[in-house]
Amino acid sequence: MSNSSFTYEQASQFTEHLQGPSGSAPDKPIARVPGQAAMWFFVVGDLWIFTCYFACYAYDRAQEPMAFLQGQLSLSQDLGAFNTVLLLTSSLLVALCLKATRKQQHTQARQLLLMGGTLGVCFLLIKAAEWYVKIEAGLPVMSGQFFIYYFMFTGLHFMHVSLGLVILTLVYLELKKATAGNLAMVEAGAVYWHMVDLLWIIIFALLYLM
Amino acid sequence: MNSAAVPASPGIDLSKPRMLSNPKLDQWICFWSIPVFYVLFGIIFVIFGRIMPPPTPAMATADIVAFMTSPYLSIAVVLLAMSLGIYALNSGLMLTQMKRMEGVSPVLRYGYIAVLGVGGLPGCLFPGYMFALGAFRPEYDAHIQVMLYELGFLCFVGSLGCFIIQYTLFAIAVFLDKRQLFPKWLAYFSIWTLVTELVAAPVFITQTGPFAWDGLLAFYQGTIIWVAWQTCLTFYLFKAIKEQPIEELGLPMRPNEL
């Protein structure tokens, strides 16, 4: 289940299968889960856990809409939007890295991954700065439910991004190996990074925009 | 329980009864201590102590005093003080099995055991003593009882740090293990447990809503995920002991086994 390492021959057949044959149709379609099945198990479960958080938030927001709105207005939408763009661009770079890996262009893949990771680090720095400003203005967690949700969601997401950066570092080291045999690992890393991105889009919409 | 009693296998003493000659007897005793511990845990915290599911932090002072001075709570804390150590058998078993992992630094398993030992203090023993003090000193002022009540529950639900490291160390060990004693998805499961544990952090701030110590997120979700994780871990621990080759046990051979 978990040790689904995937060779380049299989990968190129699979890519051909997806993109349509250059000549004739492939004999056998290859059915597989991109990355590692265990990673998908994690992503689905993690999204379910966050769905519970979001449902609780929506319920509590409906109880005291004015207090939540007041809290939301004190957040900087520009900074939130800028962070969203950063993370989306980072996701795109990681997707391009995966594409380059499938074509065996490892140097290019590493550069794209490095850029993607750097944007992830920038995201964390901006988030930390945003927290700093909030805490300097007086500890807002004591002033109501909204800020507990704000710090909880952004904090958990911060933790996910940090874990994602560790995973991207492992992927980078894998790509640096001369053999670079484990495409499944690059795919699993990309799957995780996209989940982090998806979570942020929902958190951004719920906390900053709604 | 175990099919290890193959006559010619090394490490089996034929002169003893079948059960006692089982070379994994020590591990099986430790293993079955796990359900025993959790049944006791249930009796103490759910039936006698009424600590789980937790009562609301926003309870009236008179109700808190009634809770703290309940005779059932005093029975619960006495049982807890006597039986908490059983968990050490489980820790010993985890150490034994984690030792079998390949390509995993010993630091991870020692860290795992140490952090579990330390985490048991704020997570179980401190609340036990807070409740014990309340239960056995009914003459205390109501305000002191309220403080003990709060301290007890904040320790019980809010002690996160050690357990977070425990889940992290376990996840890393499973990821690195070339032998795959535990499935990789269990490592990811540990990360969920970690995330849901973190959500209990605001119990120190809020007294109502999902982040209070009796809240949907701070208590119920984390507990459900933890119970599921513990069940899976116990199942795979069972499997790991069962599939462990007898040669690996390092028992001294007796003449009749050669």
Interface residues (C-beta under 8 A of the other chain):
Chain A: M1 S2 N3 Q36 A37 A38 M39 F41 F42 G45 D46 I49 C52 Y53 C56 D60 V141 M142 Q145 I148 M152 G155 L156 M159 L163
Chain B: Q180 P183 K184 W185 A187 Y188 F189 I191 W192 V195 T196 L198 V199 A201 P202 I205 T206 G209 P210 F211 L216 L217 Q221 I225
